[in-house]
Amino acid sequence: MGILSTNFTESPMLPQCRSIRRYWPLLGLLVALVSPTPIRAADQSTPVTELSFPTAANQSVPWKDLAGKNATVVVFLSFDCPMSAGYAKPLSDLAERYAKQGVKFVAFSVTDDEPAKVAERAKGYKLGFPVFQDEKLRAADALQATTTPEVVVLNAKGDVQYRGLIDDGYERRLVPNRKVSKHYLENALEDLLAGKPILITKTEPIGCKIVRPRKTGNANAGPTYHKDVLPILQTHCQVCHRPGEVGPFALQTYKQAVVWADDIKQFTRDRTMPPWKPRDGKEFIGDRRMSEKEIDTLAKWVDAGCPEGDSKDVPPAPKFPDGWTLGKPDLVFEMPDDFVLGPTGQDIYRVFVFPTGLTEDKYVTALQVLPGNPRIVHHAVTLFDTTGSVMKSQTLSQTAERKKRQPGDVDVGPGFTSGMLPGLRLNPTELFGRRPPFGPLGGWAPGVVPRELTPGTGYLLPHGSDLVLQLHYHRNGRVEKDRTRIGLYFAKKPVERHVLGFIIPGKFKIDKDTRDGLGYIPAGERHFAAHGSWYALEDCTIHNVMPHMHLIGKSVKITLTPPGGKAETLIDIPEWDYNWQEIYYLKSPLKVKAGTRFDIDAIYDNSAKNPKNPNDPPRDVRFAEQTTDEMLFGLLGVTKDDPKRGLPFAITQGPFRLGR
């Protein structure tokens, strides 16, 4: 390995290091004098060059048949790890690019899948190089791999030249960088093939830990899997973490739980999982949070070595909803064709518009979304539009898309990609009449069970309106297709109070150039505060709430202050995540008195240090519809206690004021 054993790593001195490249021959001679022995692939009794690997056809392939003439790139991956799966296409592109230069790529799956299953899953990701099951982690041990994804570059002799990251696509685990600027694997290959010293030979991989066999604890030493852990996983995790659902891996067996045990402990302890963004406020239906006792039980189980316990303690398997859980809907909408989602890139919001064809007003009392592909459908929001503006946006977008569409294109199909308020033309003076131009119909997220609204209430669906379905699509590293359906259930009895959609608008910085809008967030601001207020002019009832911001939002809180009373928290999300937006339904509808003030307060980070900032360098971000712009809204589902009275609210702190 010679001069490559200098092992330069990422450093603030990198520019200076590059400037001394002309001294590499001298440095190489010095290093060769103190370290003349080539570094082996790993300090193991069986080097990777002496191993062979099983195929789906029960054949054994020796290393010599996998190695490249000039270099070999070994990729350790897991199709269950979202950061690993997301690199399928970039790695395939690199493999194709370097094949003519005598470089071969080979991947090893570190999961417990059988070779045939590994081959099947690899086919779905269209990897352009062979993938083998790493039986008993022999390759991972030989090359001292710790993480997926992790790459190891070997020269023609089988000596390690580089190990670690593919690029700087992630700042830290599950947190992607705004853009990829450092291509570690590509740079190592370029230098190796050119006969130059590799400047960076090691980086710390970021991803999912490769789990070695652990010593199983005593079955009587505290919590056990069958008796204590499995019921928690069934209640809080399996709704997403089961085959075919949006969770990247399953948590249905003891073996699966052991593989992901360290992650289970970490992500439940810091409350990253189960995903539930509110930390304070009223009680909501479908709260996915674990209790402190449950979190402590999981931690103790992991610390004790994951004891399995007695199989007699296994609880009954849960039954998850399948099909229309409330019976046949009164009106069903289905996407006219498959939407094709690409394997990599940012998640997207896709909008689908359906004419209802209704000749009379209806009231919606329940709604159910049936994802055509639960692996990629993250959540859904529905509303109606009587203006035709969203349908017009869909028509124009579809016309433009068809003109430039090519065979094999992804992110194509029915609908159009948009922000969270898709093509709506907001006119505040028209929002709250008897026939509003648009309004909510409900939402869906994994685990949400369709429920009928309180008797006597319903969402108005005006005749002649369009139904707008917005789906958040989550990429999983391979091309996927979806054709989602949505079912509406209409009121069978008279509706006395229909649910209105009210908006609390926030306000950003206002100056002479933005006084006619809702302002902007200055570039570089790390802690920009925004605020807005809403007053109830009559008694009403709150049924649901949905805060809304975009990418650089950090936190949001909505409070209510009764006349002469103290402020109460309606909802508080201290760690905003644009990809986890839901409509939160109160367990008990909240009655409020006339004069109650609603306040929305939010913090934004528009600095270069925010990895979610889409602008590099940061720019002033205006209040507008595009995802790369910003918004601040509190969306409330409200019924008026006296339907015959006029406008039930007034807005302050914004560019307009409504009221009697």
C-alpha positions in Angstrom: 0.0 0.0 0.0 3.1 2.2 0.4 2.4 6.0 0.6 -1.3 5.5 1.0 -0.9 4.5 4.6 -0.4 8.2 5.5 -4.2 8.1 6.0 -5.1 11.7 5.5 -8.6 12.4 6.7 -11.0 15.3 6.3 -9.4 18.4 7.8 -9.6 22.2 7.8 -6.1 22.0 6.3 -7.4 20.4 3.2 -6.6 23.3 0.8 -3.1 23.5 2.2 -2.7 19.7 1.8 -3.7 19.9 -1.8 -1.1 22.6 -2.4 1.7 20.2 -1.4 0.9 17.5 -3.9 4.2 18.1 -5.7 6.0 16.8 -2.5 4.1 13.5 -2.5 7.0 11.4 -3.9 9.3 12.6 -1.1 6.6 12.0 1.5 5.9 8.5 0.0 9.6 7.6 0.4 9.6 8.7 4.0 6.5 6.7 4.8 7.8 3.7 3.0 10.9 3.8 5.2 8.9 3.7 8.4 6.0 1.5 7.1 7.4 -0.9 4.5 4.8 -3.6 5.0 1.6 -3.3 2.9 -1.6 -3.0 5.0 -3.8 -6.0 4.6 -7.6 -5.6 3.9 -8.2 -6.4 7.6 -6.4 -8.0 10.5 -8.4 -11.3 10.0 -7.4 -14.9 9.7 -9.5 -15.0 6.4 -8.8 -12.0 4.1 -11.7 -11.0 1.9 -9.6 -12.1 -1.2 -9.8 -15.7 0.0 -13.6 -15.7 0.6 -16.4 -17.0 -1.7 -20.1 -16.0 -1.6 -23.4 -17.8 -2.2 -25.7 -16.9 -5.0 -29.5 -17.4 -5.3 -28.9 -20.5 -7.3 -26.8 -22.0 -4.4 -23.6 -21.6 -6.3 -20.4 -20.2 -4.8 -18.6 -17.3 -6.4 -14.9 -16.8 -5.4 -13.5 -13.3 -4.8 -11.3 -13.6 -7.9 -14.4 -13.6 -10.1 -15.7 -10.4 -8.4 -12.5 -8.3 -8.3 -11.8 -5.7 -10.9 -8.6 -5.6 -13.0 -7.5 -2.3 -11.5 -9.8 -1.7 -8.5 -12.8 -3.2 -6.7 -15.4 -1.2 -4.8 -17.1 -3.1 -2.0 -20.4 -1.7 -0.9 -22.0 -2.7 2.4 -25.7 -2.1 2.2 -29.1 -2.9 3.7 -32.3 -2.5 1.8 -33.9 -1.8 5.1 -31.8 1.2 5.8 -33.2 4.4 4.2 -29.8 6.0 3.8 -28.4 2.9 2.2 -31.3 2.4 -0.2 -31.1 6.0 -1.4 -27.6 5.4 -2.8 -28.7 2.6 -5.2 -28.9 4.8 -8.3 -25.8 6.9 -7.6 -23.7 3.8 -7.0 -25.1 2.1 -10.2 -24.2 5.2 -12.2 -20.6 5.1 -10.8 -20.3 1.4 -11.5 -21.3 1.9 -15.1 -19.0 4.9 -15.5 -15.9 3.1 -14.2 -16.5 -0.4 -15.7 -14.4 0.4 -18.8 -11.5 1.4 -16.6 -11.1 -2.0 -15.0 -13.2 -1.2 -11.9 -15.8 -3.6 -10.6 -18.4 -2.9 -7.9 -19.8 -5.6 -5.6 -22.3 -5.2 -2.8 -22.9 -7.3 0.3 -26.3 -7.2 2.1 -25.8 -7.4 5.9 -29.4 -8.4 6.7 -30.6 -11.9 7.4 -32.3 -12.3 4.0 -31.6 -15.5 2.2 -29.6 -15.2 -1.1 -32.7 -15.5 -3.2 -34.4 -12.7 -1.2 -31.3 -10.6 -1.5 -31.4 -11.1 -5.3 -35.1 -10.2 -5.5 -34.7 -7.0 -3.5 -31.6 -6.0 -5.5 -33.6 -6.4 -8.7 -36.2 -3.9 -7.4 -33.5 -1.3 -6.9 -32.0 -2.0 -10.4 -28.4 -2.1 -9.1 -25.9 -2.3 -11.9 -23.6 -4.7 -10.0 -23.9 -8.0 -8.2 -25.3 -8.2 -4.6 -24.6 -11.1 -2.3 -25.8 -12.1 1.1 -22.9 -11.5 3.6 -23.3 -14.9 5.3 -22.3 -14.6 8.9 -20.9 -11.1 8.1 -17.7 -12.7 6.8 -17.0 -9.8 4.3 -18.0 -7.2 6.9 -15.6 -8.7 9.4 -12.8 -9.1 6.9 -13.0 -5.5 5.8 -13.9 -4.2 9.3 -17.2 -2.6 8.0 -19.4 -1.0 10.7 -22.2 0.8 8.8 -24.6 0.8 5.8 -23.9 2.3 3.5 -20.1 2.0 3.6 -17.7 1.6 0.8 -14.2 0.0 0.7 -11.9 0.5 -2.3 -9.3 -2.1 -2.9 -6.5 -2.1 -5.5 -5.6 -4.9 -7.8 -3.7 -6.7 -5.0 -6.7 -6.5 -2.6 -5.2 -3.8 -0.4 -7.6 -1.3 1.1 -7.1 2.2 -0.4 -10.2 4.0 0.9 -13.0 3.3 3.3 -16.0 5.2 4.5 -18.6 7.6 3.0 -19.7 7.6 -0.7 -20.1 11.4 -0.5 -21.2 14.1 1.9 -24.9 13.6 1.2 -25.7 13.4 4.9 -24.8 15.9 7.6 -25.6 13.3 10.2 -27.8 10.3 10.5 -31.1 10.8 8.6 -30.3 14.6 8.1 -29.3 15.2 4.4 -27.1 18.1 3.4 -28.6 20.7 1.1 -26.3 19.6 -1.7 -23.5 17.1 -2.3 -20.2 18.9 -2.7 -17.6 16.2 -1.6 -17.4 13.0 -3.7 -15.1 10.9 -1.6 -15.5 7.6 -3.5 -15.2 9.2 -6.9 -12.1 11.1 -5.9 -10.4 8.0 -4.5 -11.1 6.1 -7.7 -9.8 8.9 -9.9 -6.6 9.2 -7.9 -6.1 5.5 -7.8 -6.6 5.0 -11.5 -4.3 7.9 -12.3 -1.5 6.4 -10.1 -1.7 9.4 -7.7 -1.8 9.2 -3.9 -5.3 9.3 -2.5 -5.6 12.4 -0.4 -8.4 11.2 1.9 -8.2 7.5 2.6 -10.8 7.3 5.4 -14.0 9.0 6.5 -16.5 8.0 9.1 -19.6 6.4 7.5 -23.1 7.7 8.4 -26.0 5.4 8.3 -27.3 2.2 10.0 -25.1 0.2 12.2 -24.1 -3.3 11.1 -25.3 -5.5 14.0 -23.0 -8.3 15.1 -24.5 -11.2 17.0 -25.0 -10.2 20.6 -25.0 -12.3 23.7 -28.6 -12.9 24.6 -29.5 -12.0 28.1 -31.0 -14.1 30.8 -34.7 -14.7 30.2 -35.5 -13.8 33.8 -33.3 -10.6 33.9 -36.0 -8.0 33.5 -38.2 -7.3 30.4 -38.4 -10.0 27.7 -39.4 -9.7 24.1 -42.5 -11.9 24.0 -44.0 -10.6 27.3 -43.0 -7.0 27.5 -41.5 -5.7 24.2 -43.7 -7.2 21.5 -46.9 -5.6 22.8 -45.2 -2.2 22.7 -44.1 -2.7 19.1 -47.5 -3.9 18.1 -49.2 -0.9 19.6 -46.8 1.8 18.4 -44.6 0.6 15.6 -46.1 -2.2 13.4 -48.6 0.1 11.8 -45.7 1.4 9.7 -43.0 -1.2 10.3 -44.5 -4.2 8.5 -44.1 -5.5 4.9 -45.5 -3.2 2.3 -45.9 -0.2 4.5 -44.0 3.1 4.7 -41.5 1.9 7.4 -38.2 0.9 5.8 -38.0 -2.3 7.8 -40.3 -4.7 9.6 -40.6 -5.1 13.4 -42.7 -8.2 13.7 -40.3 -10.9 14.8 -37.8 -11.3 17.6 -34.9 -11.5 15.2 -36.0 -8.2 13.5 -36.3 -6.5 16.9 -32.8 -7.7 17.9 -31.3 -6.4 14.7 -32.7 -2.9 15.3 -32.5 -3.0 19.1 -30.0 -0.2 19.5 -32.0 2.0 17.1 -35.2 1.2 19.0 -33.6 2.3 22.2 -32.1 5.5 20.8 -35.1 6.7 18.7 -37.7 6.0 21.4 -35.6 7.7 24.1 -35.2 10.9 22.1 -38.8 10.6 20.9 -37.9 10.6 17.2 -40.0 7.5 17.0 -42.9 6.9 16.9 -43.3 10.1 14.9 -45.5 12.5 16.8 -44.5 16.1 16.5 -46.7 17.8 19.2 -45.0 18.0 22.6 -47.6 20.0 24.5 -51.2 21.1 24.1 -54.6 19.5 24.0 -55.2 15.8 23.6 -55.5 14.6 20.0 -56.9 11.4 18.4 -54.3 9.0 17.3 -51.5 10.2 19.6 -48.6 7.9 18.8 -46.3 8.8 21.7 -45.0 6.1 24.0 -45.3 6.5 27.8 -42.2 6.9 29.9 -42.8 3.4 31.2 -42.8 1.9 27.7 -39.6 3.8 26.7 -37.9 2.6 29.9 -39.0 -1.0 29.3 -37.5 -1.0 25.8 -34.2 0.5 27.1 -33.9 -2.1 29.9 -34.6 -4.9 27.4 -31.8 -3.7 25.1 -29.4 -3.2 28.0 -30.1 -6.7 29.3 -29.0 -8.2 26.0 -32.5 -8.5 24.4 -33.8 -11.7 26.2 -36.4 -13.5 24.2 -38.4 -14.9 27.1 -41.1 -17.6 26.9 -43.0 -18.1 23.6 -46.1 -18.8 25.7 -46.3 -15.1 26.4 -46.7 -14.1 22.8 -49.7 -11.8 22.5 -52.2 -12.1 19.6 -51.1 -10.5 16.3 -52.9 -7.2 15.7 -55.4 -6.9 12.9 -54.8 -3.9 10.7 -57.6 -2.3 8.6 -57.9 -3.6 5.1 -60.2 -2.0 2.5 -63.1 0.4 3.3 -63.4 0.1 7.1 -66.7 2.0 7.3 -68.3 0.1 4.5 -68.7 1.1 0.8 -68.2 4.9 0.5 -70.9 7.1 -1.1 -68.4 8.6 -3.5 -65.0 7.1 -4.6 -62.2 8.9 -6.5 -59.3 7.0 -8.1 -56.2 8.4 -9.8 -56.7 7.8 -13.6 -53.3 6.3 -14.1 -50.1 5.4 -12.1 -47.9 8.1 -10.7 -44.3 7.1 -11.2 -42.0 8.2 -8.4 -38.3 8.5 -8.9 -35.8 6.7 -6.6 -33.8 9.7 -5.3 -34.1 13.4 -4.5 -36.3 15.4 -2.2 -39.8 14.1 -1.2 -42.5 15.7 -3.2 -46.1 16.9 -2.8 -48.3 15.8 -5.7 -51.8 17.2 -6.2 -54.6 15.3 -7.9 -57.9 17.1 -8.8 -61.2 15.3 -9.4 -64.5 16.9 -10.5 -67.1 15.8 -8.0 -70.0 16.0 -10.5 -72.3 16.9 -7.6 -75.5 18.7 -8.5 -76.4 19.5 -4.9 -74.4 20.3 -1.7 -73.3 17.4 0.4 -71.9 17.1 3.9 -68.9 14.8 4.4 -68.9 13.0 7.8 -66.0 10.6 7.2 -63.2 10.1 4.7 -60.8 7.3 4.0 -57.6 7.3 1.9 -56.5 3.9 0.5 -52.9 4.3 -0.7 -52.1 2.3 -3.8 -48.5 1.9 -2.6 -48.2 2.4 1.2 -44.4 2.1 0.8 -44.2 5.6 -0.6 -47.5 7.4 0.5 -46.5 9.4 3.5 -49.7 11.3 4.3 -52.6 13.0 2.6 -54.6 16.2 2.8 -57.9 16.8 1.1 -60.0 19.9 0.4 -62.6 21.2 -2.0 -62.3 24.0 -4.5 -65.2 25.8 -6.1 -63.1 28.3 -8.1 -61.6 25.9 -10.6 -58.1 27.4 -10.0 -56.5 24.1 -8.9 -58.0 22.2 -11.8 -56.6 24.9 -14.1 -53.2 24.5 -12.6 -53.4 20.7 -13.1 -54.4 21.1 -16.8 -51.6 23.5 -17.5 -49.0 21.4 -15.7 -50.1 18.2 -17.5 -49.9 19.9 -20.9 -46.4 21.1 -20.2 -45.3 17.8 -18.8 -46.6 15.8 -21.8 -44.6 17.9 -24.2 -41.3 17.1 -22.6 -42.0 13.6 -21.3 -39.6 10.9 -22.5 -39.8 7.1 -22.0 -38.4 6.1 -18.7 -39.0 9.5 -17.0 -39.9 9.5 -13.3 -42.0 11.8 -11.2 -44.5 11.8 -13.9 -48.2 10.8 -14.2 -51.5 12.4 -13.3 -51.7 15.5 -11.2 -49.0 18.1 -10.6 -46.3 18.9 -8.1 -47.0 21.8 -5.8 -46.7 23.4 -2.4 -49.1 22.8 0.5 -51.7 25.3 -0.8 -51.9 24.0 -4.4 -52.8 26.7 -6.9 -55.5 28.3 -4.6 -56.2 31.9 -5.2 -56.6 33.3 -1.7 -59.2 36.1 -1.3 -59.7 36.6 2.4 -63.0 38.5 2.0 -64.6 35.4 0.4 -63.3 32.7 2.7 -66.0 32.5 5.2 -69.3 33.1 3.5 -72.0 30.5 3.4 -70.4 29.1 0.2 -66.6 29.5 0.7 -64.4 29.1 -2.4 -62.5 26.2 -0.8 -62.3 24.3 2.5 -60.9 21.2 4.2 -62.4 17.7 4.0 -59.9 15.9 6.3 -56.6 14.2 6.1 -54.8 10.9 6.5 -51.5 9.5 7.9 -50.3 5.9 8.6 -52.3 4.6 11.5 -55.2 7.0 11.2 -58.5 5.1 11.5 -61.5 6.6 9.7 -64.0 8.0 12.2 -67.4 9.6 11.8 -67.6 13.2 12.8 -69.7 14.3 15.8 -73.5 13.8 14.9 -75.0 16.9 13.5 -71.7 18.2 12.1 -70.0 17.7 8.7 -67.6 19.2 6.1 -69.5 21.1 3.4 -68.8 19.8 -0.1 -70.5 22.3 -2.4 -72.2 21.2 -5.7 -70.1 21.7 -8.8 -66.8 21.7 -6.8 -63.6 19.8 -7.3 -62.0 17.5 -4.8 -58.3 18.2 -4.3 -56.1 15.4 -3.0 -52.5 16.1 -2.0 -50.2 13.2 -1.4 -46.8 13.5 0.3 -44.6 11.0 -1.5 -41.6 9.6 0.3 -38.7 8.1 -1.9 -37.2 4.8 -0.9 -34.3 4.4 -3.4 -36.1 2.7 -6.2 -38.7 3.6 -8.9 -42.2 3.1 -7.5 -45.7 3.4 -8.8 -48.9 4.5 -7.0 -52.6 4.8 -7.7 -54.4 5.9 -4.6 -58.1 6.0 -4.0 -60.2 8.2 -1.7 -63.7 7.5 -0.4 -66.2 10.0 1.0 -69.1 9.2 3.3 -72.0 11.6 3.3 -74.3 12.6 6.2 -77.5 10.6 6.3 -79.2 13.0 8.7 -79.5 16.8 8.7 -76.3 18.7 9.5 -76.9 21.6 11.8 -73.3 22.9 11.9 -70.8 22.5 9.1 -67.1 22.5 9.8 -65.5 25.6 8.5 -61.8 26.0 7.7 -60.4 29.1 9.4 -56.9 30.5 9.0 -54.6 32.2 11.5 -52.0 34.0 9.2 -48.6 34.9 10.6 -46.6 37.9 9.5 -42.9 38.2 8.6 -40.8 41.3 8.4 -42.6 44.1 6.6 -41.0 47.1 4.9 -41.8 49.5 2.2 -41.2 46.9 -0.5 -43.4 44.2 1.1 -46.2 46.1 2.8 -48.8 44.7 0.4 -47.9 41.1 1.4 -47.1 39.1 4.5 -43.4 40.0 4.4 -40.1 38.1 4.3 -37.5 36.4 6.4 -34.1 38.1 6.1 -31.2 36.0 4.9 -28.9 34.9 7.6 -31.4 35.1 10.5 -31.0 32.0 12.7 -33.8 32.8 15.1 -36.5 34.8 13.2 -39.8 35.1 15.1 -43.1 35.4 13.3 -46.6 36.0 14.9 -50.2 36.3 14.0 -53.6 36.5 15.9 -57.2 35.5 15.4 -60.2 36.6 17.5 -63.5 34.7 17.9 -66.4 37.2 17.6 -68.9 34.6 18.8 -69.1 31.3 20.6 -67.7 28.4 18.5 -66.2 25.0 18.7 -62.7 23.9 17.6 -62.5 20.3 16.1 -59.1 20.1 14.6 -55.9 22.1 14.0 -53.0 22.0 11.5 -50.0 24.3 11.8 -48.2 24.9 8.5 -44.8 26.2 7.6 -42.2 25.2 5.0 -38.6 24.0 5.0 -36.8 26.5 7.2 -39.4 26.5 10.0 -38.0 25.4 13.4 -40.9 25.5 15.8 -44.5 26.6 15.9 -47.0 27.0 18.7 -50.7 28.0 18.8 -52.3 29.3 22.0 -55.7 30.5 22.9 -56.6 33.1 25.6 -60.2 33.3 26.8 -61.6 36.7 27.7 -60.1 37.7 31.0 -58.3 34.4 31.3 -54.8 32.9 30.9 -53.3 31.6 27.7 -53.7 27.9 27.0 -51.6 25.9 24.6 -53.7 24.4 21.8 -50.7 22.7 20.1 -46.9 23.1 20.4 -44.4 21.6 17.9 -40.9 22.5 19.2 -39.1 20.6 16.3 -40.9 21.4 13.1 -40.5 18.9 10.2 -42.0 19.8 6.9 -42.2 16.1 6.1 -44.4 15.3 9.1 -47.5 17.5 8.7 -50.8 16.3 9.9 -54.3 17.4 10.7 -54.7 17.0 14.5 -58.2 16.1 15.7 -59.1 16.9 19.2 -60.3 14.1 21.4 -62.9 16.4 22.8 -64.0 19.3 20.6 -63.1 22.5 22.3 -65.7 25.2 23.0 -64.5 28.8 23.0 -66.2 32.0 24.0 -66.6 35.1 21.9 -63.6 37.3 22.4 -61.1 34.4 22.7 -57.8 35.3 21.0 -55.8 32.7 19.1 -52.0 33.4 18.7 -49.6 31.6 16.4 -45.9 32.0 17.1 -43.1 30.4 15.0 -39.3 30.4 14.7 -37.4 30.2 11.4 -33.7 29.5 10.7 -32.7 31.2 7.4 -29.0 30.7 8.0 -26.3 28.8 6.2 -26.1 26.5 9.2 -29.6 25.1 8.7 -29.2 21.9 6.6 -32.8 22.1 5.5 -32.3 25.6 4.0 -32.8 25.1 0.2 -30.9 28.2 -0.6 -27.1 28.3 -0.7 -26.1 30.9 0.1 -29.2 32.0 2.0 -31.5 34.6 0.5 -34.4 36.7 1.7 -37.4 34.3 1.8 -40.7 35.8 1.0 -44.2 34.7 2.2 -45.4 32.8 -0.9 -46.7 29.4 -2.0 -43.6 27.6 -3.4 -41.9 25.1 -1.1 -38.7 27.2 -1.2 -40.7 30.2 -0.1 -42.2 30.3 3.4 -45.6 30.5 5.1 -47.1 30.6 8.5 -50.7 29.5 9.0 -52.7 27.9 11.7 -55.6 26.0 10.0 -58.6 25.4 12.3 -61.6 23.3 11.7 -64.5 25.2 13.5 -68.2 24.9 13.9 -70.3 28.0 14.9 -72.5 27.4 17.9 -75.1 29.7 16.2 -75.0 28.9 12.5 -77.4 31.8 11.7 -74.9 34.5 12.9 -72.4 36.2 10.7 -68.6 36.0 10.6 -67.3 34.2 13.7 -63.8 35.7 13.8 -61.5 38.6 13.2 -57.8 38.6 12.2 -55.2 40.9 13.5 -51.4 41.2 12.9 -51.9 40.6 9.2 -52.5 42.7 6.1 -56.2 42.5 6.5 -58.9 42.5 9.2 -62.3 40.8 9.0 -65.2 41.1 11.3 -68.6 42.7 11.8 
